[in-house]
Amino acid sequence: MEESDHYKGREHSGVKHYLLESYLERLFMIIGQHERRICYVDCFSGPWKEADEDLSGTSIALSLDVMRKCHDNLRKMGKSVEFRALFIEKGNRAFKKLDAFLKENQLVGVTTEARNGDFHELRDDILRWCGPKDFAFFFIDPKGWKNDIDMPTLTPLLQRKRSEYLINFMYGFLVRAHTQKLFLDDMRAIFGEAPDTAGMPPKEREEHLIQQYRDALKSISANDTEKLRSAYVTILDPVKDRTKYHLVYLTRHPLGIVKFMEASEEMDKVQKRVRARTKQLHRIEKTGQEELFTDEIDSGASDTVDIGIVKQYWLDMLTHTPRKFGNEDLANMLEDTNWFETNLQQAFNELKEEGKVVNLDATRKRPKKPVHFDENERLQRAEQ
């Protein structure tokens, strides 16, 4: 993705699409093990200012390619899975291009449809298209926020069982609008109640807004036993050190959180490389002086989290009585902190080396991962 000319000038979109592709492939290959039909809905398809006739560099082409690959790979595994894709586009010109592209690019195992209209007005039609039983993934990536990502708009979709969602939380717009009286009713619709961020420094304000939005989304549920879970990842401006938007993910299954954060950690590494190279190109354009590119740029996520805080988090969770930690525990930790598993593994390993914690089920002295959550290993604080 980093090398693609399709994303020149909109590198943040390339990072977003990298995450979408990476997670969809994980998701479809897991869901395809026990489902005969999978639905994918792109609620704001575009294409947006895309010159290429093949729509390369759009979520349209990307999602279709993922579905094609997953269909073929599942078939090789003896699984017959039908993929259905629905693309919604309001603009007439963009819709014509979208519709023509879909008709000209028919794929084996993937059935596509396009609807011309406003997402807000087509929600009932979308739900009828999905039906009540098939698994569905909703990609909600609008250009704005009003009547697009608010609770009244999303509630019918969020109440649908057997569904996952990826929503673009347009932080750059919302951080400017949330304190203005003109948008008070809109903020109540989006956040449940108007956010109060008075006196908060920028970092705290951002964390407060994204958490309040996630809490509002999670308060909507189909029933009392299948509560929504949420995680998110931050997409940064390619050049400026500020947030462009957050991608908020929702699922009802703990494994979804684990797999989404795996994909997010990979995206985090890509984003760092892309931003470093984009900043370098901007410096070259500004100064006229060539620079040597280097790949030795922020190779991991651990540098963005204070490892001391993660270590204390572990110590607060563990006692001297052994406790099993499985994938659901990992999902709870990731959802609670929005750290990556690498952060948790690194912190536990350092505590283990310091003699403060122990994994009673560890089979090797120096494993790549000190905790294997999928094996429900027993962890405890060490006797001191």
C-alpha positions as CSV (number, residue, x, y, z in Angstrom):
1,M,0.0,0.0,0.0
2,E,2.8,2.4,0.9
3,E,4.1,2.5,-2.6
4,S,0.8,3.0,-4.5
5,D,0.3,6.1,-6.5
6,H,-3.5,5.7,-6.0
7,Y,-3.1,7.2,-2.6
8,K,-0.8,10.1,-3.3
9,G,-2.2,13.2,-1.6
10,R,-4.6,11.1,0.5
11,E,-2.3,8.7,2.3
12,H,-4.7,8.6,5.3
13,S,-7.2,6.8,3.0
14,G,-4.6,4.3,2.0
15,V,-4.0,3.5,5.7
16,K,-7.7,3.2,6.3
17,H,-8.1,0.8,3.4
18,Y,-5.1,-1.2,4.6
19,L,-7.0,-1.8,7.8
20,L,-10.2,-2.6,6.1
21,E,-8.6,-5.1,3.8
22,S,-6.6,-6.8,6.5
23,Y,-9.5,-7.2,8.9
24,L,-12.1,-8.2,6.3
25,E,-9.8,-11.1,5.1
26,R,-9.4,-12.3,8.7
27,L,-13.1,-12.0,9.4
28,F,-14.4,-13.6,6.2
29,M,-12.1,-16.6,6.6
30,I,-13.3,-17.2,10.1
31,I,-17.0,-16.6,9.5
32,G,-16.7,-18.7,6.3
33,Q,-15.9,-21.8,8.3
34,H,-19.5,-22.1,9.5
35,E,-21.6,-19.8,7.3
36,R,-23.0,-20.4,3.8
37,R,-23.6,-16.7,3.0
38,I,-21.9,-13.5,4.1
39,C,-23.2,-10.0,3.5
40,Y,-21.1,-6.9,3.1
41,V,-22.7,-3.4,3.0
42,D,-20.7,-0.2,2.1
43,C,-23.1,2.5,3.2
44,F,-21.2,5.4,1.6
45,S,-19.5,3.9,-1.4
46,G,-18.5,6.8,-3.6
47,P,-16.3,6.7,-5.6
48,W,-14.8,10.0,-4.4
49,K,-12.9,11.9,-7.1
50,E,-11.4,8.6,-8.4
51,A,-10.0,9.0,-11.9
52,D,-9.1,5.3,-12.6
53,E,-11.7,3.4,-14.5
54,D,-10.9,0.3,-12.4
55,L,-11.6,2.3,-9.3
56,S,-8.3,1.2,-7.8
57,G,-7.7,2.9,-4.5
58,T,-11.4,2.7,-3.5
59,S,-13.1,0.6,-0.8
60,I,-15.3,-0.7,-3.6
61,A,-12.5,-2.4,-5.6
62,L,-10.7,-3.4,-2.4
63,S,-13.7,-5.1,-0.7
64,L,-14.6,-7.0,-3.9
65,D,-11.1,-8.3,-4.2
66,V,-11.1,-9.5,-0.6
67,M,-14.4,-11.3,-1.1
68,R,-13.1,-12.9,-4.3
69,K,-9.9,-14.1,-2.6
70,C,-11.8,-15.4,0.4
71,H,-14.4,-17.2,-1.7
72,D,-11.6,-19.0,-3.6
73,N,-9.6,-19.8,-0.5
74,L,-12.6,-21.1,1.3
75,R,-13.6,-23.3,-1.7
76,K,-10.1,-24.8,-1.6
77,M,-10.8,-25.8,2.0
78,G,-14.1,-27.4,1.0
79,K,-16.3,-24.6,2.1
80,S,-19.0,-23.2,-0.3
81,V,-19.7,-19.6,0.7
82,E,-21.7,-17.1,-1.2
83,F,-20.7,-13.5,-0.8
84,R,-23.3,-10.7,-1.3
85,A,-22.3,-7.1,-1.5
86,L,-24.5,-4.0,-1.4
87,F,-23.1,-0.5,-2.2
88,I,-25.0,2.6,-1.3
89,E,-24.3,6.0,-3.0
90,K,-26.3,9.2,-2.9
91,G,-24.6,11.2,-5.6
92,N,-26.0,10.6,-9.1
93,R,-22.8,10.9,-11.0
94,A,-20.8,8.7,-8.6
95,F,-23.6,6.2,-8.6
96,K,-23.6,5.8,-12.4
97,K,-19.9,5.1,-12.3
98,L,-20.3,2.7,-9.4
99,D,-23.2,0.8,-11.0
100,A,-21.3,0.5,-14.3
101,F,-18.2,-0.8,-12.6
102,L,-20.2,-3.4,-10.7
103,K,-21.9,-4.6,-13.9
104,E,-18.6,-4.8,-15.8
105,N,-16.8,-6.6,-13.0
106,Q,-18.9,-9.7,-12.2
107,L,-17.1,-12.1,-9.9
108,V,-17.7,-15.8,-9.3
109,G,-19.1,-16.4,-5.8
110,V,-19.8,-12.6,-5.3
111,T,-23.2,-11.1,-6.0
112,T,-23.3,-7.3,-6.1
113,E,-26.0,-4.7,-6.0
114,A,-26.0,-0.9,-5.9
115,R,-28.6,1.5,-4.6
116,N,-28.9,5.2,-5.4
117,G,-30.0,7.1,-2.4
118,D,-29.4,8.5,1.0
119,F,-28.1,6.0,3.6
120,H,-30.4,7.5,6.3
121,E,-33.5,6.9,4.1
122,L,-32.4,3.5,2.8
123,R,-31.8,1.9,6.2
124,D,-35.0,-0.3,6.1
125,D,-34.2,-1.3,2.5
126,I,-30.7,-2.2,3.6
127,L,-31.9,-4.4,6.4
128,R,-34.4,-6.1,4.2
129,W,-31.6,-6.8,1.7
130,C,-29.5,-8.4,4.4
131,G,-32.3,-10.5,5.8
132,P,-32.5,-11.7,9.4
133,K,-30.2,-14.7,9.4
134,D,-27.0,-14.1,7.4
135,F,-23.9,-12.6,8.9
136,A,-23.4,-8.9,7.8
137,F,-20.6,-6.4,8.0
138,F,-21.4,-2.7,7.7
139,F,-18.8,-0.2,6.6
140,I,-20.0,3.2,7.5
141,D,-17.6,5.8,6.1
142,P,-19.4,9.1,5.4
143,K,-17.8,12.4,4.3
144,G,-19.6,14.2,7.1
145,W,-21.4,13.3,10.4
146,K,-24.9,14.8,10.5
147,N,-27.6,12.1,10.2
148,D,-24.8,9.7,9.3
149,I,-23.2,8.4,12.5
150,D,-25.6,9.5,15.2
151,M,-27.6,7.2,17.4
152,P,-31.1,7.6,15.9
153,T,-29.6,6.8,12.4
154,L,-27.5,3.8,13.5
155,T,-29.9,2.2,16.0
156,P,-31.8,0.0,13.5
157,L,-28.5,-1.4,12.2
158,L,-26.9,-1.8,15.6
159,Q,-29.9,-3.8,16.8
160,R,-29.4,-6.3,14.1
161,K,-28.0,-9.6,15.4
162,R,-25.1,-11.4,13.6
163,S,-23.5,-8.1,12.5
164,E,-20.2,-6.2,12.8
165,Y,-19.6,-2.5,12.0
166,L,-16.7,-0.2,11.2
167,I,-17.6,3.5,11.6
168,N,-15.6,6.5,10.7
169,F,-15.8,8.9,13.7
170,M,-15.0,12.2,12.0
171,Y,-13.0,13.6,14.9
172,G,-11.5,16.6,12.9
173,F,-15.0,17.9,12.4
174,L,-16.6,16.9,15.7
175,V,-13.9,18.4,17.9
176,R,-14.6,21.8,16.4
177,A,-18.4,21.4,16.5
178,H,-19.1,19.8,19.8
179,T,-18.8,23.1,21.8
180,Q,-20.9,25.2,19.5
181,K,-24.5,25.9,20.5
182,L,-25.6,25.8,16.9
183,F,-24.8,22.0,16.9
184,L,-26.1,21.2,20.4
185,D,-29.0,18.9,19.1
186,D,-26.6,17.2,16.7
187,M,-24.1,16.5,19.5
188,R,-26.9,15.0,21.7
189,A,-27.9,12.7,18.8
190,I,-24.3,11.6,18.3
191,F,-23.0,11.3,21.9
192,G,-26.2,10.6,23.8
193,E,-25.8,13.8,25.6
194,A,-23.8,17.0,24.8
195,P,-20.1,16.4,25.7
196,D,-18.6,18.5,28.4
197,T,-14.9,18.9,27.7
198,A,-14.4,22.3,29.3
199,G,-10.9,22.7,30.7
200,M,-9.6,19.5,29.3
201,P,-6.2,19.4,27.5
202,P,-6.3,18.2,23.9
203,K,-5.3,14.6,24.6
204,E,-7.8,14.2,27.4
205,R,-10.5,15.9,25.3
206,E,-9.9,13.5,22.4
207,E,-10.0,10.4,24.6
208,H,-13.2,11.7,26.3
209,L,-15.0,12.3,23.0
210,I,-14.1,8.9,21.5
211,Q,-15.0,7.1,24.7
212,Q,-18.3,8.8,25.1
213,Y,-19.2,8.0,21.5
214,R,-18.3,4.3,22.0
215,D,-20.3,4.2,25.1
216,A,-23.3,5.6,23.3
217,L,-23.0,3.0,20.5
218,K,-22.6,0.1,23.0
219,S,-25.7,1.2,24.9
220,I,-27.8,0.1,21.9
221,S,-28.2,-3.6,21.8
222,A,-30.5,-6.3,20.3
223,N,-31.1,-7.9,23.7
224,D,-29.6,-8.2,27.2
225,T,-27.4,-11.2,26.4
226,E,-25.6,-10.0,23.3
227,K,-24.0,-6.7,24.2
228,L,-21.9,-4.8,21.7
229,R,-18.1,-4.6,22.2
230,S,-16.0,-1.8,20.8
231,A,-12.4,-1.0,19.9
232,Y,-11.0,1.8,17.8
233,V,-7.9,2.8,15.9
234,T,-6.7,6.3,15.1
235,I,-5.9,7.6,11.6
236,L,-3.5,10.5,11.7
237,D,-3.0,13.3,9.2
238,P,-0.2,12.2,6.8
239,V,1.9,15.3,7.5
240,K,0.6,17.2,10.5
241,D,0.8,15.6,14.0
242,R,-2.9,15.5,14.7
243,T,-5.8,13.0,14.4
244,K,-7.7,12.9,11.1
245,Y,-10.4,10.5,12.3
246,H,-11.0,7.4,14.4
247,L,-12.3,4.1,13.0
248,V,-14.7,2.6,15.6
249,Y,-15.3,-1.1,15.4
250,L,-18.2,-2.9,16.9
251,T,-18.9,-6.6,17.4
252,R,-20.6,-9.0,19.8
253,H,-17.9,-11.6,19.9
254,P,-14.6,-11.3,21.9
255,L,-12.6,-12.9,19.1
256,G,-13.7,-10.0,16.9
257,I,-11.9,-7.6,19.2
258,V,-8.8,-9.7,19.3
259,K,-8.6,-10.0,15.5
260,F,-9.5,-6.4,14.9
261,M,-6.7,-5.2,17.2
262,E,-4.3,-7.6,15.4
263,A,-5.1,-5.9,12.1
264,S,-4.9,-2.5,13.8
265,E,-1.4,-3.2,15.1
266,E,-0.3,-4.1,11.6
267,M,-1.9,-0.9,10.3
268,D,-0.2,1.1,13.0
269,K,3.2,0.0,11.6
270,V,2.2,0.8,8.1
271,Q,0.9,4.2,9.1
272,K,4.1,5.1,10.8
273,R,6.1,4.2,7.7
274,V,3.7,6.1,5.4
275,R,3.7,9.2,7.5
276,A,7.5,9.3,7.8
277,R,7.9,9.0,4.1
278,T,5.2,11.5,3.3
279,K,6.8,14.0,5.7
280,Q,10.2,13.4,4.1
281,L,8.8,14.0,0.6
282,H,7.2,17.3,1.9
283,R,10.6,18.4,3.3
284,I,12.3,17.6,0.0
285,E,9.7,19.6,-2.0
286,K,10.1,22.5,0.4
287,T,13.9,22.6,0.6
288,G,14.8,21.1,-2.8
289,Q,17.4,18.9,-1.1
290,E,17.3,15.1,-1.6
291,E,17.3,12.8,1.4
292,L,17.9,9.1,1.7
293,F,14.9,7.0,2.5
294,T,15.2,4.7,5.5
295,D,13.0,1.8,6.7
296,E,14.2,2.2,10.2
297,I,11.1,4.1,11.2
298,D,8.9,3.4,14.2
299,S,8.7,-0.4,13.6
300,G,6.2,-1.1,16.4
301,A,3.4,0.1,18.6
302,S,5.1,-0.1,22.0
303,D,6.7,3.3,21.6
304,T,3.3,5.0,21.8
305,V,2.4,3.5,25.2
306,D,4.1,4.0,28.6
307,I,5.2,0.4,29.4
308,G,5.2,1.3,33.1
309,I,1.5,2.0,33.0
310,V,0.9,-1.4,31.2
311,K,3.0,-3.2,33.9
312,Q,0.9,-1.6,36.7
313,Y,-2.3,-2.6,34.8
314,W,-1.1,-6.3,34.9
315,L,-0.2,-6.0,38.6
316,D,-3.6,-4.6,39.5
317,M,-5.3,-7.5,37.7
318,L,-3.2,-10.3,39.1
319,T,-3.2,-11.8,42.6
320,H,-1.2,-14.5,44.3
321,T,-4.1,-16.9,43.4
322,P,-3.7,-18.4,39.9
323,R,-6.2,-17.3,37.4
324,K,-6.8,-18.5,33.8
325,F,-6.5,-15.9,31.1
326,G,-8.2,-16.7,27.8
327,N,-9.2,-14.9,24.6
328,E,-12.2,-13.3,26.3
329,D,-9.9,-11.9,29.0
330,L,-7.6,-10.6,26.2
331,A,-10.6,-9.0,24.4
332,N,-11.7,-7.3,27.7
333,M,-8.2,-5.9,28.2
334,L,-7.9,-4.7,24.7
335,E,-11.4,-3.1,24.8
336,D,-10.7,-1.5,28.2
337,T,-7.3,0.0,27.2
338,N,-7.2,0.1,23.4
339,W,-3.6,-1.0,23.7
340,F,-2.2,-3.7,21.3
341,E,-1.5,-7.3,22.5
342,T,2.2,-6.5,21.9
343,N,2.0,-3.9,24.7
344,L,0.5,-6.4,27.1
345,Q,3.0,-9.2,26.1
346,Q,6.0,-6.9,26.5
347,A,4.8,-5.6,29.9
348,F,4.1,-9.1,31.2
349,N,7.5,-10.3,30.0
350,E,9.3,-7.5,31.8
351,L,7.4,-8.3,35.0
352,K,8.3,-11.9,34.6
353,E,12.0,-11.1,34.2
354,E,11.7,-8.9,37.3
355,G,10.3,-11.9,39.2
356,K,7.0,-10.1,39.9
357,V,4.6,-12.4,37.9
358,V,4.6,-16.0,36.7
359,N,2.9,-18.0,34.0
360,L,2.3,-21.4,35.6
361,D,1.6,-23.1,32.2
362,A,4.6,-21.7,30.3
363,T,6.4,-24.5,28.6
364,R,9.5,-22.6,27.5
365,K,11.8,-20.2,29.3
366,R,11.9,-17.6,26.6
367,P,8.8,-18.0,24.4
368,K,8.0,-15.4,21.7
369,K,4.8,-14.7,23.7
370,P,5.0,-15.0,27.5
371,V,1.2,-15.5,27.5
372,H,-0.8,-17.7,25.1
373,F,-4.4,-16.5,25.7
374,D,-5.8,-19.1,23.3
375,E,-4.6,-21.8,25.7
376,N,-6.1,-20.4,28.9
377,E,-2.9,-20.2,30.7
378,R,-2.8,-19.7,34.5
379,L,-1.2,-16.4,35.6
380,Q,-0.4,-15.0,39.0
381,R,1.7,-12.5,41.0
382,A,4.9,-14.1,42.2
383,E,5.5,-14.7,45.9
384,Q,8.0,-12.1,47.2
